[in-house]
Amino acid sequence: MKQIAIALIFLSTAAYAEECPVAPDHSAHISGVISEIQQAENEQAARALSNQLWEFWTDAPDESAQAVLDRGMTRRNAWDLLGAIEDFDKLIAYCPSYAEGYNQRAFAHFLRQDFEAALPDLDRAIELSPNHVAAISGRALTLLGLQRIDEAREALQQALELNPWLSERHLLGPGGPLELPGEDI
């Protein structure tokens, strides 16, 4: 009986995933905004541009996916982290190629300090969206939470190459947990 239930779940998940359209391709826009961020004269200007990235990343493949994403983010913001994870699980089952589902589930796991669960989701989000600055910086913070300092430093440096104005840059500074020995940022 248990095997039948597992098979039905697998088949319904596979069918569900086939129904999800391809996520909108915002890669050219994202690259353009990242270029603008890199040229920004100050942190405030960069922050305004960074907010534009979220408009692209959170643009789900269809209305159903958008509703689940929005509900999960609302639940996360209300600190209903398990409810949020449940929604992001549904989103990922429906749209397994949509990076933001993984990124949002990772963030909910991160807030629960379940860094081991967050890391594979961040890796998948980055695999699907290589310039996802938030996922890359989230990966750095998650690795820091796991006390994998060298990897955290490397991930944060990768994120800072895309957005040198990230607030997390201070983690590399003097006295920061990812301080670069003998270097100023």
Secondary structure, DSSP 8 states (H G I E B T S, - for coil): -HHHHHHHHHHHHHHHHHHS------HHHHHHHHHHHHH-SSHHHHHHHHHHHHHHHT--SSHHHHHHHHHHHHHHHTT-HHHHHHHHHHHHHH-TT-HHHHHHHHHHHHHTT-HHHHHHHHHHHHHH-TT-HHHHHHHHHHHHHTT-HHHHHHHHHHHHHH-TT-GGGGGGSTTSTT--TT---
